[in-house]
């Protein structure tokens, strides 16, 4: 090893001459000349290559490439299956060229060094597949590893035999890895344009069913037929047009979006409120108008996303604001669904008052609030890990109670309650699963309520008390906050918001079974909250749109229906990546970002304070 | 003592705290009178902070009684003790670090405010009035510390404050609970001489301008001499001396507790 990269432990870099103002891009580090192309940190490359190769083999043996191969991104050129095999070499190739920008550490201008390092690392990652091809050809891997199908071998070899597979994957890996390295070299504008193009292509392929559906509603099928191939995926001409269009757009819009956002953030007082109000109204208008043009499929998807937004907003109050890690949140969803079913359905085994949905909703809210109190009362006396485990238990207990023979006279046991009528809205409309558009509007209305509740409560005496409890429970209590009451309140508010979702769910699906309320639902809601950005309303909505809309919920298919088998795997991978790269979530709350990057921010603030105190305080 | 005729605001009688056989406090009798500043001193492990914890119900007293304004505090939850009118600070600063400076003093008025979920949701006049009121009182309390915690600092998260300012904010937070008695646990620990001299002055002003009775745990003898009307010395959970600073400072038992046996010889 002739060179030490910053992340490797090694001798400290030689002291640099004092940094001159404006010398470096961000004023923090000094630019150094590019490193020589072949003086690589081979050990690092080998390590990352090996990790990537293992990842590739794992992906292949999970049968993901074969399953996803049916979904074309660009017709005849790239399928989702092959895409799943080039993501890792690209990431590894790019990662190898990563340098930390730190004060006092020389920052080498990227160049051939990065490309060659990326290519080498990418070849290793791709080599994982070469190795796999050889293993498949020579040994019987089906015995211990049952998931993969023999089609994998053909897929890896492009139907040309093992030797070809070995060579082609080394080559593909090297090429993709080099591209990853190249991403470090090209100027940031080019990088942004490139990423926009790639994401546009991927996005429009993913959203295919959605856009087709919308286009049909608006009567522009002809345009869609030109972009999308009949058997799925973009047409080549369509892909080129999209890439070119988005590339030009990204080039023209460079910095503008960020600038506009900065301008809005810089606004103060009423002007800022007006800008935010405008944004909210515009979003609301789109959400109200869009479903009118959309078909069943899109509305079904939107309704599912909305249901999870509702659940996630409820859980966000419990976890995000009050800091109570509730792993059994599905209990309230279940109680909401079942109580709505019992109160509205004629087929309910024991009592069947057959109330109209809106009247039943009052009962649902009261019942779920009561259950929230009952579960909450013992649970919130615990703290931290113990509390999480106990909520997990209660979530299961509720499901098992609905399943039990003991209560089957009331709730139908594993048969559940079926034939639940839709929700009648003051005689105006009938909301039922057969009409996803009306379901979506109902969900939208309740989401609006939930957003309002979250927003108002966060800025109230109760919300501040929740935050204080989250920060330091002992001190909160010593400052006169009745922590038991306050936490119980968070539990109940969260439960009531969850019950809305449950009541809509039972009217939408028309039947409730204990199997709809598995522990998995709790986990998925929690993942949505964490992934989106804990404590932030917009983040929670975004998380739900990405996870539930694209990947699909526990039972609900998302846009990428092919993923359904690998949903949990991808959830897990996304969550791990998120915790490493961006622990504050997709769209974080300001507070949470501060919390997680406290040290850096505190340092900055301290430095500022030092100079300030020197000027100000000693004179007084 | 001129205050002897008055009824004490805080009184402990035979207060004992037991940590599984270890007597952290043992039969402690202590009285604090309205408008008085009492210092509690003693070597490490003497039971000073335990005394505070017992008064604020953070730890349970195993024997004896604590009376505040003539009523017993035994068996109350910490938040009830605070709403009766006792506020405290912590030895190792414990702010709500991710809440803003203003929010810190707003949230500690929790037990003085009434508005619940419905007020917040309906945005009632009562809710808005109460919000305005606690914001106002919060700012008033913060302005007690001069320019340090006001202006742009209102909206800064508490952890960005310098160490001395964090200590000041802790006191402000205690003041915001609208107490009659404030317990200060080593308020000047870790401060430089200028800062601690300034804070010493502030402790006096807390009594004079705000009318609080104050109990202060302090190791800095300079501060103790400056602020205290009376000094109580603890050692191994037992009160070994009480009186004004000049008397206590020459008490052989106190010197022995601090310097060890034989130091008085």
Interface residues (C-beta under 8 A of the other chain):
Chain A: X452 X453 X456 X457 X459 X460 X461 X462 X463 X464 X465 X467 X468 X471 X472 X474 X475 X476 X477 X478 X479 X480 X481 X482 X483 X489 X493 X591 X594 X595 X598 X601 X602 X605 X606 X609 X613 X616 X617 X618 X620
Chain B: X56 X58 X77 X78 X79 X82 X83 X87 X88 X90 X94 X95 X96 X97 X98 X99 X103 X106 X107 X108 X109 X110 X111 X112 X113 X115 X116 X117 X119 X120 X121 X123 X127 X130 X131 X134 X146 X147 X148 X156 X157 X159 X160 X161 X162 X173 X177 X194
